[in-house]
Amino acid sequence: MDSLLNFFKALGDETRLRILVLLYKQDFCVCELTEILDLTQPKVSKHLSKLKDLGFVRTERKQLYIYYKLALEDEHKLDILKNIRENLSLYTQLHQDDQSVATCTLMNR
């Protein structure tokens, strides 16, 4: 039950919701998330740290960068994020974040 409550608490914070929805699509480093979300690096890092502590994200080093990946294995939680992603047009901020991915100047993969 605690895992479910923590998941909904994470979704209850706008920044963490935005991060989880983005990570459902693909992995990002902090610098990319900072640009996409238009937030400061310390703020993004704080939220990523919280999500990592909860076990919702994990990290993977790729060359010079540390990338954050979604670590959810619970199909019901993944279905919630999938449903949000499939309906981004209903959520202005989430839709804008998704559009910002395409124009992110830091993404050189």
N, C-alpha and C positions, 0 to 999 in steps of 0.2 A: 504493500500500500504506500510506503514512503516513496518509492521510486515514481509511482504515478503522481503523487502530490508534488514532488520535486519537479516533475516534467511540466505540470500545469503552472507551477510557480515560475519556472523558466519562461514559459510562453506568456505569462502575465507581465513580463517586463518587455517593453517595446524593443530595446536594443537586442536583447537575447533572442526574441522572436525573429527579428530581422536576420540575425546571424544564422540561426538554425534553418530558416527558409533558404537562405543563400547556400549554406553548406549541404542542403539536401540536393542541390543542383550540381555542385562541384566543390573541390577543395580550394582553399584560399590561404594566403599568408596574411599576417597582420597588416602589412603595408597595403595590400590590395583591399582588404576589408575597410581600412581607414579611408581610402579614397572612395570606395563605393558607397559607404554609409555616411560620408562627410562628417566624420567624428574624429576626435583626437586619438592618437595612438594609445595613451594611457587608459582612456575610457574603453576602447575596444579590447585591449589586453586584459583589463579587469573583468570584463564580461566573458571573454574566452576562458580565463582562469576559473571562473565560477562554473562554467559549462563543463570544463575539463574535470574539476573536482567532483561534479555530479555524475561523471561518466558518460556525458552526452556527446563529447567530442574527444578526439585524440590527436596527437601530433605525429608528423612524419617529416624528417629532414630530407630535403632535396637540394643538393648542392649547398648554396649559401643560405637558403631560406628554410624556415620551419613552416610547414603547411598544416592547417587544421582541417580535420576530416570529421564527418558525422560518425559517431560511434554507437548509434542506437541500433539495437538488434530486435527490440520488441516490435512486432509487425503492426500492432495497434497504434503505437506512437508514430511509426513511419507512415502509416495510412493517414494520420492527421496532417502531417507535413505535406504528404503527397496531395491531399485534398486542397490544402491552402495553395500549393504551387499551381495546381490545375485551375484555380480560380483567382489568379493574381489580379485580374482586371477589376475584381470587387474591392481590392485593398490598395488604395492609391500609393501609399508609401512603399509597400512591398513591390508593387509594379514598377515604381521609379527605381528602386534598388536593382531590380532585374534588368532594367534598361541601362543602368549605370555599369553593369558588368560588361556590356558590349563596348562601352566607350572608355573603360578603365585604361589609363595610359601605362599603368605599371605591369599589366599582364603581357608578358613577352614569352609565353610558352609556345 
